[in-house]
Amino acid sequence: MRSIWKGAVTFGLVNVPVKVYSATEDHDVSLHQVHNADGGRIRYQRICELDGEIVPFSDIDRAYDNGEQTVILTKSDLDALPAERSREIEVVEFVPNAQIDPILLDKPYYLEPDGKSPKAYLLLRETLERSDRTAIVRFTLRQKTRLAALRVRGDVLVLQTLLWADEVREPAFASLTDAEPVSEKELELSAALVETYASDFDPAGFTDEYQSQLRTLIDAKLERGDAVDTEETFGPRGDTGGGEVIDLMDALRASVERSRAARTDKAGGEAAAG
């Protein structure tokens, strides 16, 4: 695997340098579009509406249009934003694992310790495991601020991005509001049916049947010569973090003391106000 990003998980004064890797990959058979009359490849091109020229990715910038004016944002403009330059994965809070609604879970990433010693990484991993908590973190990746859950999976820390609350739609179905209540007898029969399907989940026991059948179809067409020469038909390919904390214990003690002092100050202020 190749790391896609480097940074550091930070909580208190503790700094955990990490490398970030995509935890999943797409196994779908890659298909493209062709003209059904002659098998010619259909390509999509980036064409400028003003001059009709094909534009390479290197010459493309972003823009915002408010309906009256357009602001062009270059890559340099976007890279200069403070959040984009930050390489911190900031811990915002530690929450019970059960409080993470699965509907919020998005793309997962593996974190590997990056530095001379993995001790800070191991400390964070063991702390999360023993406390049965998940770290809610905030960071910026690919010009987007992200919220994520930092949790333990086996021996590795997993960073799983979360959808923002306003990205999850609220269901409002009249068919459920007006539904007739379920009877106890129906519940008993349903529970008995569930027991007949009861098992322990093993992801490896399931396969993508569509992709398997698609691969079989492609292989069969190749075997009987129902294919075209790729180069003759489509042309030659190509046409188209911060440093690690030196003394971990000192950082931990200082973080705890700072947190206690903040709570004491807050309590004193509330008492004075009362």
C-alpha positions as CSV (number, residue, x, y, z in Angstrom):
1,M,0.0,0.0,0.0
2,R,1.1,3.6,-0.6
3,S,0.3,6.3,1.9
4,I,-1.9,9.1,0.6
5,W,-1.2,11.7,3.4
6,K,1.0,12.3,6.4
7,G,0.1,14.2,9.5
8,A,-0.2,13.8,13.3
9,V,-3.0,12.9,15.6
10,T,-3.0,15.5,18.5
11,F,-4.7,15.4,21.8
12,G,-3.6,17.7,24.6
13,L,0.2,18.0,24.2
14,V,0.5,14.5,22.8
15,N,1.5,14.3,19.2
16,V,1.2,11.0,17.3
17,P,2.8,11.2,13.8
18,V,1.0,8.9,11.3
19,K,0.8,7.9,7.7
20,V,-2.7,7.5,6.2
21,Y,-3.7,4.7,3.8
22,S,-6.9,3.9,2.0
23,A,-8.4,1.0,3.8
24,T,-10.7,-0.2,1.0
25,E,-10.4,-0.8,-2.8
26,D,-12.8,-1.2,-5.7
27,H,-12.9,-4.7,-7.2
28,D,-15.5,-3.9,-9.9
29,V,-14.6,-4.9,-13.5
30,S,-13.7,-1.8,-15.4
31,L,-16.0,-1.1,-18.3
32,H,-16.1,1.8,-20.8
33,Q,-18.6,3.0,-23.4
34,V,-18.4,2.2,-27.2
35,H,-20.5,2.9,-30.2
36,N,-22.8,-0.1,-30.8
37,A,-22.6,0.3,-34.6
38,D,-18.8,-0.1,-34.9
39,G,-17.3,-0.6,-31.4
40,G,-15.6,2.7,-31.5
41,R,-14.5,4.1,-28.1
42,I,-16.7,6.9,-26.7
43,R,-14.5,9.5,-24.9
44,Y,-15.4,12.5,-22.7
45,Q,-13.3,15.6,-23.2
46,R,-12.9,18.8,-21.3
47,I,-13.7,21.5,-23.8
48,C,-13.6,25.3,-23.1
49,E,-17.0,26.9,-24.1
50,L,-15.2,30.1,-25.2
51,D,-12.6,28.8,-27.7
52,G,-13.7,25.2,-28.2
53,E,-10.3,23.9,-27.3
54,I,-9.6,20.7,-25.3
55,V,-8.2,21.7,-22.0
56,P,-5.7,19.5,-20.0
57,F,-6.2,19.1,-16.3
58,S,-3.1,21.2,-15.6
59,D,-4.8,24.2,-17.1
60,I,-8.0,23.9,-15.1
61,D,-8.9,26.1,-12.2
62,R,-12.0,26.2,-9.9
63,A,-14.6,29.0,-9.9
64,Y,-17.6,30.2,-7.9
65,D,-20.5,31.9,-9.6
66,N,-23.0,33.9,-7.5
67,G,-25.3,34.5,-10.4
68,E,-23.8,37.9,-11.3
69,Q,-20.1,37.5,-11.0
70,T,-17.6,34.7,-11.2
71,V,-14.6,34.3,-8.9
72,I,-11.7,32.2,-10.2
73,L,-9.8,30.2,-7.6
74,T,-6.4,28.8,-8.6
75,K,-4.7,25.8,-7.0
76,S,-2.3,28.2,-5.3
77,D,-5.2,30.1,-3.8
78,L,-6.8,26.9,-2.4
79,D,-3.4,25.6,-1.1
80,A,-2.8,28.8,0.8
81,L,-5.9,28.3,3.0
82,P,-4.7,27.7,6.6
83,A,-6.9,24.6,7.0
84,E,-5.5,23.0,3.8
85,R,-1.9,23.6,5.0
86,S,-2.6,22.0,8.4
87,R,-1.4,18.4,8.9
88,E,-3.1,17.9,12.2
89,I,-5.8,15.3,13.0
90,E,-7.2,17.1,16.0
91,V,-9.0,15.1,18.7
92,V,-12.2,17.0,19.6
93,E,-13.6,14.6,22.1
94,F,-13.7,10.9,23.2
95,V,-17.2,9.4,23.1
96,P,-18.6,5.9,23.9
97,N,-18.4,3.6,20.9
98,A,-22.2,3.0,21.0
99,Q,-22.9,6.6,20.3
100,I,-21.6,6.5,16.7
101,D,-24.6,6.0,14.5
102,P,-23.5,3.7,11.6
103,I,-25.4,5.9,9.1
104,L,-22.8,8.6,9.6
105,L,-19.8,6.3,8.7
106,D,-18.2,7.1,5.4
107,K,-14.7,6.2,4.0
108,P,-12.2,4.3,6.2
109,Y,-8.4,4.9,6.3
110,Y,-5.7,2.9,8.1
111,L,-3.2,4.8,10.2
112,E,0.4,3.7,10.5
113,P,2.9,5.1,13.0
114,D,5.3,7.5,11.4
115,G,8.5,8.2,13.3
116,K,11.4,6.7,15.2
117,S,9.2,5.2,17.9
118,P,5.5,3.9,17.7
119,K,5.0,4.4,21.5
120,A,2.6,7.3,21.2
121,Y,0.6,5.4,18.6
122,L,0.5,2.3,20.8
123,L,-0.5,4.4,23.8
124,L,-3.5,6.0,21.9
125,R,-4.5,2.6,20.6
126,E,-4.5,0.9,24.0
127,T,-6.3,3.9,25.7
128,L,-9.1,3.7,23.1
129,E,-9.4,0.0,23.5
130,R,-9.5,0.0,27.3
131,S,-11.8,2.9,27.6
132,D,-14.3,1.5,25.0
133,R,-14.3,4.9,23.4
134,T,-13.9,6.4,20.0
135,A,-12.0,9.7,19.3
136,I,-14.0,12.2,17.3
137,V,-11.4,14.1,15.2
138,R,-11.3,17.0,12.7
139,F,-8.8,17.4,9.9
140,T,-8.5,18.7,6.3
141,L,-7.9,16.4,3.3
142,R,-8.0,17.3,-0.4
143,Q,-9.4,20.7,0.2
144,K,-12.3,19.6,2.4
145,T,-12.7,19.8,6.2
146,R,-13.7,16.5,7.5
147,L,-15.1,15.0,10.7
148,A,-14.0,11.5,11.5
149,A,-14.1,8.7,14.0
150,L,-10.7,7.4,15.2
151,R,-11.2,3.8,16.4
152,V,-9.3,0.5,16.9
153,R,-9.5,-2.4,14.5
154,G,-7.3,-5.3,15.5
155,D,-3.8,-3.8,16.0
156,V,-4.4,-0.8,13.9
157,L,-6.0,2.6,14.3
158,V,-8.7,3.3,11.7
159,L,-9.7,6.8,10.7
160,Q,-13.3,6.7,9.3
161,T,-14.7,9.9,7.9
162,L,-18.2,10.9,9.1
163,L,-21.0,12.6,7.3
164,W,-21.9,16.0,8.7
165,A,-25.2,16.0,10.5
166,D,-27.0,18.1,7.8
167,E,-25.9,15.5,5.1
168,V,-28.2,12.8,6.6
169,R,-31.8,13.2,5.5
170,E,-34.6,13.0,8.0
171,P,-37.1,10.3,7.0
172,A,-40.8,11.3,7.1
173,F,-43.0,8.6,5.8
174,A,-46.7,8.8,6.2
175,S,-47.0,5.1,5.6
176,L,-45.2,4.5,8.9
177,T,-47.2,7.0,10.9
178,D,-50.6,5.5,9.8
179,A,-49.4,1.9,10.1
180,E,-51.5,-0.6,12.1
181,P,-49.6,-1.8,15.3
182,V,-47.9,-5.2,15.2
183,S,-49.5,-7.9,17.4
184,E,-47.6,-9.9,20.0
185,K,-48.4,-13.1,18.1
186,E,-46.8,-11.6,14.9
187,L,-43.7,-10.6,16.9
188,E,-43.4,-14.2,18.3
189,L,-43.6,-15.7,14.8
190,S,-41.1,-13.1,13.4
191,A,-38.7,-13.8,16.2
192,A,-38.9,-17.6,15.5
193,L,-38.1,-16.9,11.8
194,V,-35.1,-14.8,12.8
195,E,-33.8,-17.7,14.8
196,T,-33.8,-19.9,11.8
197,Y,-31.4,-17.4,10.1
198,A,-29.3,-16.8,13.1
199,S,-25.5,-16.9,12.5
200,D,-22.2,-15.2,13.2
201,F,-21.3,-12.7,10.5
202,D,-18.2,-13.5,8.4
203,P,-17.7,-11.0,5.5
204,A,-15.4,-13.5,3.7
205,G,-18.3,-15.8,3.3
206,F,-20.0,-13.4,0.8
207,T,-19.0,-12.7,-2.8
208,D,-20.1,-10.1,-5.4
209,E,-22.1,-12.4,-7.7
210,Y,-22.7,-9.7,-10.4
211,Q,-19.0,-9.1,-10.8
212,S,-18.2,-12.8,-10.8
213,Q,-20.8,-13.4,-13.5
214,L,-19.6,-10.4,-15.5
215,R,-16.0,-11.8,-15.4
216,T,-17.3,-15.2,-16.6
217,L,-19.1,-13.5,-19.5
218,I,-16.0,-11.6,-20.5
219,D,-13.8,-14.7,-20.4
220,A,-16.4,-16.6,-22.5
221,K,-16.4,-13.9,-25.2
222,L,-12.6,-13.8,-25.2
223,E,-12.4,-17.6,-25.6
224,R,-14.7,-17.7,-28.6
225,G,-13.0,-14.8,-30.3
226,D,-15.9,-12.4,-29.8
227,A,-13.6,-9.4,-29.2
228,V,-11.8,-6.6,-31.1
229,D,-8.1,-5.6,-31.2
230,T,-7.7,-2.9,-28.5
231,E,-5.0,-0.8,-30.1
232,E,-6.6,-1.0,-33.6
233,T,-10.0,0.0,-32.2
234,F,-9.1,2.5,-29.5
235,G,-5.6,3.7,-30.4
236,P,-2.4,3.3,-28.5
237,R,-2.6,3.6,-24.7
238,G,-1.8,7.0,-23.4
239,D,-3.5,9.1,-26.1
240,T,-6.0,10.4,-24.4
241,G,3.4,16.1,10.3
242,G,4.9,17.5,12.9
243,G,7.7,15.9,15.0
244,E,7.0,13.3,17.7
245,V,6.9,14.4,21.4
246,I,10.3,13.5,22.9
247,D,9.1,12.7,26.4
248,L,5.6,11.2,26.2
249,M,5.1,11.0,30.0
250,D,5.8,14.7,30.3
251,A,3.4,15.5,27.6
252,L,0.7,13.4,29.2
253,R,1.2,14.9,32.7
254,A,1.2,18.5,31.3
255,S,-2.0,17.7,29.3
256,V,-3.8,16.3,32.4
257,E,-2.7,19.3,34.5
258,R,-3.8,21.8,31.9
259,S,-7.2,20.0,31.7
260,R,-7.6,20.0,35.5
261,A,-6.6,23.7,35.7
262,A,-9.2,24.6,33.1
263,R,-11.9,22.7,35.0
264,T,-10.9,24.4,38.3
265,D,-11.0,27.8,36.7
266,K,-14.4,27.1,35.1
267,A,-15.8,25.8,38.5
268,G,-14.4,28.9,40.3
269,G,-15.9,31.2,37.7
270,E,-19.3,29.6,38.0
271,A,-19.2,29.8,41.8
272,A,-18.3,33.5,41.7
273,A,-21.1,34.1,39.3
274,G,-23.6,32.3,41.5
